């Protein structure tokens, strides 16, 4: 995200597009791996509830963050908003990552 925002600000749109392509490819590869991991470690009777809760949480977070990103893009520009989103993701990565637990 940070790379995409920087190159957007520099008007190098090919790198911006390539950065988004890589980002979305990684996201689309990660999702099935995560669902497989969850299905191996969570009892079948609660798996559907867990996946539904995850979808709901994702939707609620996006409901809050999307208008904030739009406001920032209106005020400071799209590149700055994308860079800020990338920095926020980098800062939140460490406390939000999953820790190995004994299930």
C-alpha distances in whole Angstrom, upper triangle without the diagonal:
4,5,5,6,9,10,10,12,14,15,14,13,14,11,9,11,11,7,7,11,10,8,11,13,12,13,16,17,17,18,22,22,21,24,26,26,27,30,31,31,32,35,36,37,34,31,31,31,28,26,27,26,23,22,24,22,18,20,21,18,16,19,19,15,15,18,16,13,15,18,15,14,18,19,16,15,12,10,11,10,6,6,9,7,5,8,10,9,10,13,14,13,17,19,18,18,21,24,27,30,33,33
4,5,5,6,9,10,11,12,14,14,14,15,12,10,13,13,9,10,14,13,11,14,16,15,16,19,20,20,22,25,25,24,27,29,29,29,33,34,34,34,38,39,40,37,34,34,34,31,29,30,29,26,25,27,24,21,23,24,20,19,22,21,17,17,19,17,14,17,18,15,14,18,18,15,14,12,9,9,10,7,4,8,8,5,7,10,10,9,12,14,14,17,19,19,19,23,25,28,31,35,35
4,5,5,6,8,10,11,12,11,11,12,8,7,10,10,7,9,12,11,11,14,16,15,16,19,20,20,23,26,25,25,28,30,30,31,34,35,35,36,40,40,42,39,36,36,36,33,31,32,32,28,28,29,27,24,25,26,23,22,25,24,20,20,22,20,17,19,21,18,16,20,20,17,15,13,10,11,12,9,8,11,11,8,10,14,13,12,15,17,17,20,22,22,22,25,27,30,33,37,37
4,6,5,6,9,10,10,9,9,10,7,4,7,8,6,7,10,10,10,12,15,15,16,18,20,20,22,25,25,25,28,30,30,31,34,35,35,36,40,40,41,38,35,35,35,33,30,31,31,27,26,28,26,23,24,25,22,20,23,22,18,18,20,19,15,17,19,16,14,18,19,16,13,10,8,10,11,7,8,11,11,9,12,14,14,14,17,19,18,21,24,23,23,26,29,31,34,38,38
4,6,5,6,9,10,10,10,12,10,7,10,12,9,10,14,14,13,15,18,18,18,21,23,22,24,27,28,27,30,32,32,33,36,37,37,38,41,41,43,40,37,36,36,34,31,32,31,28,27,28,26,23,24,24,21,19,22,21,17,16,18,16,13,14,16,13,11,15,15,12,10,8,4,6,8,5,5,8,9,8,10,13,13,14,16,18,18,22,24,23,24,27,30,33,35,39,39
4,5,5,6,9,9,10,12,10,8,12,13,11,12,16,16,15,18,20,20,21,23,25,25,27,30,30,30,33,35,34,35,38,40,39,40,44,44,46,43,40,40,39,37,35,35,34,31,30,32,29,26,27,28,25,23,25,24,20,20,21,19,16,18,19,15,14,17,17,13,12,10,6,8,10,8,7,10,12,10,12,15,15,15,18,20,20,23,25,25,25,29,31,34,37,41,41
4,5,5,6,5,7,9,6,6,9,10,9,11,14,14,15,17,19,20,21,23,25,25,27,30,30,30,33,35,35,36,39,40,41,41,45,45,47,44,41,40,41,38,35,36,36,32,31,33,31,28,28,30,27,24,27,26,22,21,23,22,18,19,21,18,15,18,19,16,13,11,8,11,13,10,10,14,15,13,15,18,18,18,21,23,23,25,28,27,27,31,33,36,39,43,43
4,5,5,6,6,9,8,6,9,11,10,11,14,15,15,17,19,20,21,23,25,26,27,30,31,31,33,35,36,36,39,41,41,41,45,45,46,43,40,40,40,37,35,35,35,31,30,31,30,26,27,28,25,22,25,24,21,19,20,19,16,16,18,15,12,15,16,13,10,8,5,9,11,9,9,13,14,13,15,18,18,19,21,23,23,26,29,28,28,31,34,37,40,43,44
4,5,8,9,12,11,9,13,15,14,15,18,19,18,20,23,23,24,26,28,28,30,33,34,33,36,38,38,39,42,43,43,44,47,47,49,46,43,42,42,40,37,38,37,34,32,33,32,28,29,29,26,24,26,25,21,20,21,19,16,16,17,14,12,14,14,11,9,8,5,8,10,10,10,13,14,14,15,18,19,20,22,24,24,27,29,29,30,33,36,39,42,45,46
4,6,8,11,10,10,13,15,14,16,18,19,19,22,24,24,25,28,29,30,32,35,35,35,38,40,40,41,43,45,45,46,49,49,51,48,45,45,45,42,40,40,40,36,35,36,35,31,32,33,30,27,29,29,25,24,25,23,20,20,21,18,16,18,18,15,12,12,9,11,14,13,12,16,17,17,18,21,22,22,24,26,26,29,32,31,32,35,38,40,43,47,47
4,6,9,9,9,11,13,14,15,17,19,19,21,23,24,25,27,29,30,31,34,35,35,37,39,40,41,43,45,45,46,49,49,51,48,45,44,44,42,39,40,39,36,35,36,35,31,31,33,30,27,29,29,25,23,24,24,20,20,21,19,16,18,18,16,13,11,10,13,15,14,14,17,19,18,20,23,23,23,26,28,28,31,33,32,33,36,39,42,45,48,48
4,6,6,7,9,10,11,13,15,16,17,19,20,22,23,25,26,28,29,32,33,33,36,38,38,39,42,43,44,45,48,48,50,47,44,43,44,41,38,39,39,36,34,36,34,31,31,33,30,28,30,30,26,24,26,25,21,22,24,21,18,20,21,18,15,14,11,15,16,14,15,18,19,18,20,23,23,23,26,28,27,30,33,32,32,35,38,40,43,46,47
4,5,5,6,8,10,11,12,14,15,16,18,20,21,22,24,26,27,30,31,31,33,35,36,37,39,41,42,43,46,45,47,44,41,40,41,39,36,36,37,33,32,33,32,29,29,31,28,25,28,28,24,22,24,24,20,20,22,20,17,19,21,18,15,13,11,15,16,13,15,18,18,17,20,22,22,23,26,27,27,30,32,31,31,34,37,39,42,45,45
4,5,5,6,9,10,10,12,14,15,16,18,20,21,22,24,26,28,29,30,32,34,35,36,38,40,41,42,45,44,46,44,41,40,41,39,36,37,37,33,32,34,33,29,30,32,30,27,29,30,26,24,27,26,22,23,25,23,20,23,24,22,19,16,14,18,19,16,17,20,20,18,21,24,23,23,27,28,27,30,33,31,31,33,36,38,41,44,44
4,5,5,6,9,10,10,12,14,15,16,18,20,21,22,24,27,27,28,31,32,33,34,36,38,39,40,43,43,45,42,39,39,39,37,34,35,35,32,31,33,31,28,29,31,28,25,28,28,25,23,26,25,21,22,25,22,20,23,24,21,18,15,13,16,17,14,14,18,18,16,18,21,20,20,23,25,24,27,30,28,28,30,33,35,39,42,42
4,5,5,6,9,10,11,12,14,16,17,18,20,21,23,26,26,27,29,31,32,33,35,37,37,38,41,41,43,40,37,36,37,35,32,33,33,29,28,30,28,25,25,27,25,22,25,25,21,20,22,21,18,18,21,19,16,19,21,18,15,12,10,13,14,10,12,15,14,13,16,18,18,18,21,23,22,25,28,26,26,29,32,34,37,40,41
4,5,5,6,9,10,11,12,14,15,16,18,20,21,24,25,26,28,29,30,32,34,35,36,37,40,40,41,39,36,35,36,34,30,31,32,28,27,29,28,24,25,27,25,22,25,25,22,20,23,23,19,19,22,21,18,21,23,20,17,14,13,16,16,13,14,18,16,15,19,20,19,20,23,24,23,27,29,27,27,29,32,34,37,40,40
4,5,5,6,9,10,10,12,14,15,16,18,20,22,23,24,26,28,29,30,32,34,35,36,39,39,41,38,35,35,36,33,30,32,32,28,27,30,29,25,26,28,26,23,27,27,24,22,25,25,21,22,25,23,21,24,26,23,20,17,15,18,18,14,16,19,17,16,19,21,19,20,23,24,22,26,28,26,26,28,31,33,36,39,39
4,5,5,6,9,10,11,12,14,15,16,19,21,22,22,25,26,27,28,31,32,33,34,37,37,39,36,33,33,34,31,28,30,30,26,25,27,26,22,24,26,23,21,24,24,21,20,23,22,19,20,23,21,19,22,24,21,18,15,13,16,15,12,12,15,14,12,15,17,15,16,19,20,19,22,25,23,22,25,28,30,33,36,36
4,5,5,6,8,10,10,12,14,15,17,19,20,21,23,25,26,27,29,31,31,32,35,35,37,34,31,30,31,29,26,27,27,23,22,24,23,20,21,23,20,18,21,22,19,17,20,20,17,18,21,19,17,21,22,20,18,14,13,15,14,11,13,15,13,12,15,17,15,16,20,20,19,22,24,22,22,24,27,29,32,35,35
4,5,5,6,9,10,11,12,14,16,18,19,20,22,24,25,26,28,29,31,32,35,34,36,34,30,30,31,29,26,27,28,24,23,25,25,21,22,25,23,20,23,25,21,20,23,23,20,21,24,23,21,24,26,24,21,17,17,19,18,15,16,19,17,15,19,20,18,19,22,22,21,24,26,24,23,25,28,30,33,35,35
4,6,5,6,9,10,11,12,14,17,17,18,21,22,23,24,26,28,29,30,33,33,35,33,29,29,31,28,25,27,27,24,23,26,24,21,23,25,23,21,24,25,22,21,25,24,21,23,26,24,22,26,27,25,23,19,18,20,19,15,16,19,16,14,17,19,16,17,20,20,18,21,24,22,20,22,25,27,30,33,33
4,5,5,6,9,10,11,13,15,16,16,19,21,21,22,25,26,27,28,31,31,33,30,27,27,28,25,22,24,24,20,20,22,21,17,19,22,19,17,21,21,18,18,21,21,18,20,23,21,20,23,25,23,21,17,16,18,16,13,14,16,13,11,15,15,13,14,17,17,15,18,21,18,18,20,23,25,28,30,30
4,5,5,6,9,10,11,13,15,15,17,19,20,21,23,25,26,27,30,29,31,29,25,25,26,23,20,22,22,19,18,20,20,16,18,20,18,16,20,21,18,17,21,21,18,20,23,22,21,24,26,24,22,18,18,20,18,14,16,18,15,14,17,18,15,16,20,19,17,21,22,20,19,20,24,25,28,31,30
4,5,5,6,9,10,12,13,15,16,18,19,21,22,24,25,26,29,29,31,29,25,25,27,24,21,23,24,20,19,23,22,19,20,23,21,20,23,24,22,21,25,25,22,24,27,26,24,28,30,28,25,22,21,23,21,18,19,21,18,16,20,20,17,18,22,21,19,22,24,21,20,21,24,25,28,30,30
4,5,5,6,9,11,11,12,15,16,16,18,20,21,23,24,27,27,29,27,24,24,25,22,20,22,22,19,18,22,21,17,20,22,20,19,23,24,21,21,25,24,22,24,27,26,25,28,30,28,26,22,21,23,21,18,19,20,17,15,18,18,15,16,19,18,15,18,21,18,16,17,20,21,24,27,27
4,5,5,6,9,10,10,12,15,15,16,18,20,21,22,25,25,27,24,21,21,22,19,16,18,19,15,15,18,17,14,16,19,17,16,19,21,18,18,22,22,20,22,25,24,23,27,28,27,25,21,21,22,20,17,18,19,16,14,18,17,14,15,18,17,15,18,19,16,15,16,19,21,23,26,25
4,6,6,7,9,10,12,13,15,16,18,19,21,22,24,24,26,24,20,20,22,19,16,18,19,16,15,19,18,15,17,20,19,18,21,23,21,20,24,25,22,24,27,27,26,29,31,30,27,24,24,25,23,20,21,23,19,18,21,21,17,19,22,20,18,21,23,19,18,18,22,23,25,27,26
4,6,6,7,9,11,12,13,15,16,18,19,21,23,23,26,24,20,21,22,20,17,20,21,17,17,21,20,18,20,23,21,20,24,25,23,23,27,27,25,27,30,29,28,32,34,32,30,26,26,27,25,22,23,24,21,19,22,22,18,20,23,21,18,21,22,19,17,17,20,21,23,25,24
4,6,5,6,9,10,11,12,14,16,17,18,21,21,24,22,18,19,20,17,15,18,18,15,15,18,18,15,18,21,19,19,22,23,22,22,26,26,24,26,29,28,28,31,33,31,30,26,26,27,24,21,22,23,20,18,20,20,16,17,20,18,15,17,19,16,14,14,17,17,20,22,21
4,5,5,6,9,10,11,12,14,16,16,19,18,21,19,15,15,17,14,11,14,15,12,12,15,15,13,15,18,17,17,20,22,21,21,25,25,24,26,29,28,28,31,33,32,30,27,27,28,25,22,24,24,20,19,22,21,17,19,21,19,17,19,20,16,15,14,17,18,20,22,20
4,5,5,6,9,10,10,12,14,15,18,17,20,18,14,15,17,15,12,15,17,14,14,18,18,16,18,21,21,21,24,26,24,25,28,29,27,29,32,32,31,35,37,36,34,30,30,31,29,26,27,28,24,23,26,25,21,22,25,22,20,22,23,19,17,16,19,19,20,22,20
4,6,5,6,9,10,11,13,14,17,17,20,19,15,16,18,16,13,17,18,15,16,19,19,17,20,23,22,22,25,27,25,26,30,30,28,31,34,33,33,36,38,36,35,31,31,32,29,26,27,28,24,23,25,24,20,21,24,21,18,20,21,18,15,14,16,16,17,19,18
4,5,5,6,9,10,11,12,15,15,18,16,12,14,15,12,10,14,14,11,13,16,16,14,18,20,19,20,23,24,23,24,28,28,27,29,32,31,31,35,36,35,34,31,30,31,28,25,26,26,23,22,23,22,18,20,22,19,16,18,18,15,13,11,14,13,15,17,15
4,5,5,6,9,10,10,13,12,15,13,10,11,13,10,8,12,13,11,12,15,16,15,17,20,20,20,23,25,24,25,29,29,28,30,33,33,33,36,38,37,36,32,32,33,30,28,29,29,25,24,26,25,21,23,25,22,19,21,21,18,16,14,16,16,17,18,16
4,5,5,6,9,10,13,12,15,14,11,13,15,13,11,15,16,14,16,19,19,18,21,24,23,24,27,28,28,28,32,33,31,34,37,36,36,39,41,40,39,35,35,36,33,30,31,31,28,27,29,27,24,25,27,24,21,23,23,20,17,15,17,16,16,17,15
4,5,5,6,9,12,13,16,14,11,14,16,13,12,16,16,14,16,19,19,18,21,23,23,24,27,28,27,29,32,32,31,34,36,36,36,39,41,40,39,35,35,35,33,30,31,31,27,26,28,26,22,23,25,22,19,20,20,17,15,12,13,12,13,13,12
4,5,5,6,9,10,13,11,8,10,12,9,9,13,13,11,14,17,16,16,19,21,21,22,25,26,26,27,31,31,30,33,35,35,36,39,40,39,38,35,35,35,33,30,31,31,27,26,28,26,22,24,25,22,19,20,20,17,15,12,13,12,12,13,11
4,6,6,7,7,11,10,7,10,12,10,10,13,14,13,15,18,19,19,21,23,24,25,27,29,29,30,33,34,33,35,38,38,38,41,43,42,41,38,38,38,36,33,34,34,30,30,31,29,26,27,29,25,23,24,24,20,18,15,17,15,15,15,12
4,6,8,9,12,12,10,13,15,13,13,17,18,16,19,21,21,22,25,26,26,28,30,32,31,33,36,36,36,38,41,40,41,44,45,44,43,40,40,40,38,35,36,35,32,31,32,31,27,28,29,26,24,24,24,21,19,15,16,14,13,13,10
4,7,9,12,11,9,13,14,12,13,16,16,15,18,21,20,21,24,25,25,27,29,30,30,32,35,35,35,38,40,40,40,43,45,44,43,40,40,40,37,35,35,35,31,30,31,29,26,27,28,25,22,22,22,19,17,13,14,11,10,9,7
4,6,8,7,6,10,11,9,10,14,14,13,16,18,18,19,22,23,24,26,28,29,29,31,34,34,34,37,39,39,40,43,44,44,43,40,40,40,37,35,36,35,31,31,32,30,27,28,28,25,23,23,22,19,18,15,15,14,12,11,8
4,6,6,6,10,11,10,12,15,15,16,18,20,20,22,24,25,26,28,30,31,32,33,36,37,37,39,42,42,43,45,47,47,46,43,43,43,40,38,39,38,35,34,36,33,30,32,32,29,27,27,26,23,22,18,19,17,15,14,10
4,6,5,8,10,10,11,13,15,16,17,19,20,22,24,25,26,28,29,31,32,33,36,37,37,39,42,42,43,45,47,47,46,43,43,43,40,38,40,39,35,35,37,34,31,33,34,30,28,29,28,25,24,20,21,20,18,17,13
4,6,7,8,10,12,13,14,16,17,19,20,22,23,24,26,28,29,31,32,33,36,37,37,39,42,42,43,45,47,47,47,44,44,44,41,39,41,40,36,36,38,35,32,34,35,31,30,30,29,26,25,22,23,22,20,19,15
4,6,5,6,9,10,11,12,14,15,16,18,20,21,22,24,26,27,28,30,33,33,34,36,38,39,40,42,44,44,43,41,41,41,38,36,38,36,33,33,34,31,29,31,31,27,26,27,25,22,22,19,20,20,18,17,14
4,5,5,6,9,10,11,12,14,15,17,18,20,21,23,24,26,27,28,31,32,32,34,36,37,38,40,42,42,41,38,39,39,35,34,35,34,30,31,32,30,27,29,29,26,24,25,24,21,20,17,19,18,17,17,14
4,5,5,6,9,10,11,12,14,15,17,18,20,21,22,25,26,27,29,31,31,33,35,36,36,39,41,41,40,37,38,38,35,33,35,34,30,31,32,30,27,29,30,27,26,27,26,22,22,19,22,21,20,21,17
4,6,5,6,9,10,10,12,14,15,16,18,20,21,23,24,25,28,29,30,31,34,35,35,38,39,40,39,36,37,37,34,33,34,33,29,30,31,28,26,29,29,25,25,26,24,21,21,19,21,21,20,20,17
4,5,5,6,9,10,10,12,14,15,16,18,20,21,22,24,27,27,28,30,32,33,34,36,38,38,37,34,35,35,31,30,32,30,27,27,28,26,23,25,26,22,21,22,21,17,17,15,17,18,16,17,14
4,5,5,6,9,10,11,12,14,15,17,18,20,21,22,25,26,26,28,30,31,32,34,36,36,35,32,33,33,30,28,30,29,25,25,27,24,22,24,25,22,21,22,21,17,17,15,18,19,18,20,17
4,5,5,6,9,10,11,12,14,15,16,19,20,21,23,25,25,27,29,30,31,33,35,35,35,32,33,33,29,28,30,29,25,26,28,25,23,26,26,23,22,24,23,19,19,18,21,22,21,23,20
4,5,5,6,9,10,10,12,14,15,17,18,20,22,23,24,26,28,29,30,32,33,34,33,31,32,32,28,27,29,27,24,25,26,23,21,24,24,20,20,22,20,16,17,16,19,20,20,21,19
4,5,5,6,9,10,11,12,14,16,16,18,21,21,22,24,26,27,27,30,31,32,31,28,29,29,25,24,26,24,21,21,23,20,18,20,21,17,17,19,17,14,14,14,17,18,18,20,18
4,5,5,6,9,10,11,12,15,15,16,19,20,20,22,24,25,26,28,30,30,29,27,28,28,24,23,25,24,20,21,23,21,18,22,22,19,19,21,20,16,17,17,20,22,22,24,22
4,5,5,6,9,10,10,13,14,15,18,19,20,21,23,25,25,27,29,30,29,27,28,28,24,24,26,24,21,22,24,21,19,23,23,19,20,22,20,17,18,18,22,23,23,25,23
4,5,5,6,9,10,11,12,14,16,17,18,20,22,23,24,26,28,28,28,26,27,26,22,22,24,21,18,20,21,18,16,19,19,16,17,19,17,13,15,16,19,21,21,24,22
4,6,5,6,9,10,10,12,15,15,16,18,20,21,21,24,25,26,25,22,24,23,20,19,21,19,16,17,19,16,14,17,18,15,15,18,17,13,15,16,19,21,22,25,23
4,6,5,6,9,10,10,13,14,15,16,19,20,20,22,24,25,25,22,24,23,20,19,22,20,17,19,21,18,16,20,21,18,18,21,20,17,19,19,23,25,26,28,27
4,5,5,7,9,10,12,13,15,16,18,19,20,22,24,25,25,23,24,23,20,20,22,20,17,19,20,17,16,20,20,17,18,21,19,16,19,20,23,26,26,28,27
4,5,5,6,8,11,11,12,14,16,17,18,20,21,22,22,20,21,20,17,17,18,16,13,15,17,13,13,16,16,13,15,18,16,13,16,18,21,24,25,28,27
4,5,5,5,9,10,10,12,14,15,16,18,20,20,20,17,19,18,15,15,17,15,12,15,16,14,13,17,17,15,16,20,19,16,18,20,23,26,27,30,29
4,6,6,7,9,11,11,13,15,16,17,19,21,20,19,21,20,16,17,19,17,15,18,19,16,16,20,20,18,20,23,21,19,21,23,26,29,30,33,31
4,6,6,7,9,11,12,13,15,16,17,19,19,18,20,18,15,16,18,15,13,16,17,14,15,18,18,16,18,21,19,17,20,22,26,29,30,33,32
4,6,5,6,9,10,10,12,14,15,16,16,15,16,15,11,12,14,12,9,13,14,11,12,15,15,14,16,19,18,16,19,21,25,28,29,32,32
4,5,5,6,9,10,10,12,14,15,15,13,15,14,11,12,14,13,10,14,16,13,14,17,18,17,19,22,21,19,22,24,27,30,32,35,34
4,5,5,6,9,10,10,12,14,14,13,16,15,11,13,16,14,12,16,17,15,16,20,20,19,21,24,24,22,25,27,30,34,35,38,37
4,5,5,6,9,10,11,12,13,12,14,13,9,12,14,11,10,14,14,12,14,17,17,16,19,22,21,20,23,26,29,32,34,37,37
4,5,5,6,9,10,10,10,9,11,10,6,8,11,9,8,11,13,11,13,16,16,16,18,22,22,20,22,25,29,32,34,37,37
4,5,5,6,9,10,9,8,12,11,8,10,13,12,11,15,16,15,16,19,20,20,22,25,25,24,26,29,32,35,37,40,40
4,5,5,6,9,9,10,13,11,9,12,14,12,12,16,17,16,18,21,21,21,23,26,26,25,27,30,34,37,39,42,42
4,5,5,6,7,8,10,8,6,9,11,9,10,13,14,13,16,18,18,19,21,24,24,24,26,29,32,36,38,41,41
4,6,5,4,5,8,7,5,8,10,10,11,14,15,15,17,19,20,21,23,26,26,25,27,30,34,37,39,42,42
4,6,6,7,11,10,9,12,14,13,14,17,18,18,20,23,23,24,26,29,29,28,31,34,37,40,42,46,45
4,6,9,11,9,9,13,14,13,15,17,18,18,20,22,22,23,26,29,29,28,31,34,37,41,43,46,46
4,7,8,6,7,10,11,10,13,15,15,16,19,20,20,22,24,27,28,27,30,33,36,39,42,45,45
4,6,5,6,9,10,11,12,14,16,17,19,20,21,23,24,27,28,28,29,33,36,39,41,45,45
4,5,5,6,9,10,11,12,14,15,17,18,20,21,22,26,27,26,27,30,34,37,39,43,42
4,5,5,6,9,10,11,12,14,15,17,18,20,21,24,26,25,26,29,32,35,38,42,42
4,5,5,6,9,10,10,12,14,15,16,18,20,23,24,23,25,29,31,35,37,41,41
4,5,5,6,9,10,10,12,14,15,16,18,21,22,21,23,26,30,33,35,39,39
4,5,5,6,9,10,11,12,14,15,16,20,21,20,21,25,28,31,33,37,37
4,5,5,6,9,10,11,12,14,15,18,20,19,21,24,27,30,33,36,37
4,5,5,6,9,10,10,12,14,17,18,18,19,23,26,29,32,35,36
4,5,5,6,9,10,11,12,15,16,15,17,20,23,27,29,33,33
4,5,5,6,9,10,10,14,15,15,16,19,22,25,28,31,32
4,5,5,6,9,10,12,14,14,16,19,22,25,28,31,32
4,5,5,6,8,11,12,12,14,17,20,23,26,29,30
4,5,5,6,9,11,10,11,15,17,21,23,27,27
4,6,5,8,10,10,11,15,17,20,23,27,28
4,6,7,8,9,11,15,17,20,23,26,28
4,6,6,6,8,12,14,18,20,24,24
4,6,5,6,10,12,15,18,22,23
4,6,6,9,10,14,16,20,21
4,6,9,10,13,15,19,20
4,6,9,13,14,18,19
4,6,10,12,16,17
4,7,9,12,13
4,6,10,12
4,7,9
4,6
4
